[in-house]
Amino acid sequence: KIQNYIVKNMLGRGSFANVYKAKCKKTSQVVAIKMIEKKNLIDKDSLQGRVRTEISIHSRLKHPFILEMYSFFEDELYIYLVLEMCENGSLSNLLKTSPDFFTEDKVRQFMQQIVTAMLYLEKHRIVHRDLTLSNLLLDKEFSIKIADFGLAVQLDDLNEKHYTMCGTPNYISPEVALKSAHGLEADVWSLGCLFYTMLVGTPPFDANDVPKTLNKVICADLFIPFSVSTQAASLIRALLQKHPNNRCKLSQILEHPFMKTQIVTLHTKKVLIVL
């Protein structure tokens, strides 16, 4: 129950939930608590269903690059998700405050971690559907933690498709923007958008307003600046193919020339890998 925690400052605010830093009175563990106000979900069965799905999916995930959900509970007013605390905020904030941090070597390291976590999700037939820089958090070691499974779906099989238009405009795939069938390949497109944004500083299909952005996404209207290396540009193109079947498979990404390197930070310690 919430009385077991000392709730501190707010870390983030959303449409239906706020996230607070908190400390467990019994163990002194510092956590993040996502508090979802129930009155926001009243008479919105689909939203209540989404929260239940988020808990069902997220609570079962255990991976070094996925934000851990320690527990969940509810009272009359709120549903509470007790989450791993990420001291260094999001990749989105880091890009705003320290754009020079994102060298190709650093981006390669982040990509290694993100792809490793995505392969784990694929193995468990989970499509995240909202992979954005804001949903990639950084722990005290600056390791990636994929967060916010509020739009995630569990597939019955890897070829299952969904039709819901959801996600963040700068990161959604052409098939999602068109409300047509989408599956695991939609997350690969989002990964391409993440990759491009970390290297260039702005999303690949950014425009003045949402309709213009979605139009650029649907047309796969891609321009890669000359500042991006040949190998990185090659991977961007492989990920941002308009037709989902033409996109690089998740299992192939770590074999791409850009991703091949000797030192790979797979956990909080550096591991030497012979590739």
N, C-alpha and C positions, 0 to 999 in steps of 0.2 A: 504494500500500500504506500501511498505517497508520503505518509507520515514517517516512513522509514528513511526518508531522504531530506537533506537540507538543500532546498532549491535556491540557486544563486541567479546569476545574470542570464538574460535572454541571449541565445546564440543566433537565432533566426526566426523569421515570421513567414507563415504561408497562408494560403486561402482558408484552410480548415484546421491548421495546427500551428503551434509555436514550439520552438525547441529551446530548452533551458539547460545550462550547466548545473549539475547537482552532485552531492556527495552522500554516499551511503553512510548512515550513522553507525551501522554495525561494523562494516569492513573498512571504512574510510576511502573506498574506491570512488574515484571521480568518474562520472558518467554524463551522458547527454540524455535528457528525457524529452521525448516528443509527446506533447499534450494535445490530444484531439478533442475539441469541445463537442459534446454530443448534440447540443442544440443546433449546431451547424449541419448535423446529419439527419435531423428529424424530417420525416416525410420524404426522405431521399434514399430510398431503399438501395439504389445502385451505389451510392456513396458509402453506405454502411457495408455493403457487400465488398466494395473495393478495399476498405480498411481491413475487413476480415481476411481477404485474399492477401493483402500486403503482409499481415501477421503470419498467415499460414505459410507463405513462401519464405519470407525473410528469416523467421525464427528457426528454420531448418538448415540455413546456410552456414557453413563453417569453412572459411578460406582466409589465408593471410592478407588478401587484397580485397576482401569484402567486409564492409562494416558489420561488426557483430551485434546482434540483438540479444541482450542478456536475459531479458524477461519482459512480460507485458501483463497489465492488470487494468481494472476499470473500477470506477465508483459511479455515483449518480450523475456526475457532471462531465467526467472526462474518461477517455481511453488513454492509457499511458504506455509508451514504448520506451524501455530502458536500453539505451544504445551505447556502444563504444564511443569514448570521447576522442575527438581528433583535434589536437592542440593547434595545428597549423592551418586550420580553415579549409577552404576549397581551392581547387586549381583556378577557378574563375577569379577569386580575389587575388591569388598570387600573380596571375597574368596581369591584372590591373596595377598592382603595386610594384611588381618586380619583373617587367617584361624581359629584361636581359638575362634572367635566370634560365630562360627556355632556349638553351643552346640545342643543337641537333643531338648531341650526346645525351643531354638530360632528357630530352623528349623521347629518345630511343629507350632510355631506362624506364620512363613512365609507361611507354607503349608496351614494353615487355610485361610490366606488372598488370596493366589493364587487360591485355590479351590473355594472359594466364588466368585471370579471374573470369573472363568471358568464356574461355574453354571449359572451365568448371561449370558455369551456368548452362552452357550448351549440353554438357554431359548429363545435366539434370533437367534438360528440356525446358529451360526458363528463358523467356525473352524479356529483357528489362524494359524496353520501349521508351526510356527517357534518359539515355546516356548523354549527359551534358557536362561541361566543366564545373557547373555548380553542384552537380551530384557526384563529383569525384573529390573526396576529402583527403587530407594529409595528416598522418599521425606525427608523433614527436620525432620520428626518424625520417620524416618526409617520404614515407611509403604511401602508395595509393590505397584508398578504401572506397570501393563502389558503394554508394548509399542510395536511399529513397527508392524503395520497391513498390511505390504506390500505384504505378501503372503496369507492373510486371504481370505476366501470364505464364501459367504452367501448361505446356503442351502435352497432349496425350501421345503424340509421336512427332518426330522432327519435321515432318512435312505438313503438319497442321497449319492452317492459315487463319488469320483474324482480319476483321474489316473495320474496327473502330479507329476513327481519326483521333489520335492522341499523341502527346509529346510536345516538344518545344520547337517552334517553327524553324529556327536555324539548324536544327539537328535531325529533323524528320526526313524520311526517305521519300522519293517520288511516289512509290506505291501507297505509302501511308497518306501523303498529301492528296492523292487521287481517291482515297477511301476504297482502294482495291485490296485484293488479298495480300497479306504480308505475314512474314514469319521471322525466323532467325536472321535472315539477310538484312532486315531493317536495322538491327543492332550493328551490323558490319558497316552500313552506310553512316550511322551515327559515329562510329569509331573513326571513319574517314574524316568526318567534320571536326571531331575532336583533334585529330592529328594535324590537320590543316591549321586550325585555330591556334594550337600551341606553337606552330612554326611561324605563322604569318602575323598573328596578333588579332586577327578578326576572322569571323566565320566565313566559309567559302561562298555562301549564297546570301550574305547580309544585304539588306536593302532598307529603304526609308520606312516602309510599313510592311505589315504581315502579308497582305495579298501579293505585293511585289516579290517578297522573299519566297513565298510558296510557288510563284510562277517561275522564278529562277531555279528552284529545287526541281520542279516538274520537268523543266527543260534540261536539267543537269548542266546549266550554264556555268562552266567552271573555267576560271583563269588562275594559273599558278605563277606567282612572281618569280623573276629570275634569281632572286636571293635564295630560293629553295634549291637544295642540291639535286642532282640528277636522280640519285637513288631514292631520295625522299619523295620527289615528284612522281616517280614511277609507282611507289606504294600508294600515294594519294589517288592516282588515276585508277589503280587496281581496286581500291576500296569504294571509290565514288563512281562506279559504273551505273548508268541509268537503269538497266535491266537487272533485277536481283540475281538472276542465274549467271550473269557475267561477272559478278563481284568475286573478289578473292575470297576463298573459303577461310574461315577462322583458323583451321588446322594448317593452312599454308603460310599464314602471315609471319610466323617466327622464322620461316625459311627464306623470307624475302631478303635480298642483299642488304637493304638498309638495316634490317634487324640483326644481321649477323655481326656479333662482336664477342670478344673474349670475356670481358668482365660484365656480368649481368647481376643486378641486385634483385634477387628473387625473394628474399626475406629481409629481415632487418640487418643481416650480415651479408657481406659480399661473398659470392660464390664463384669460383673459377670454373668456367664451362668450356670444354673443348668442342668447337663447332666445325 
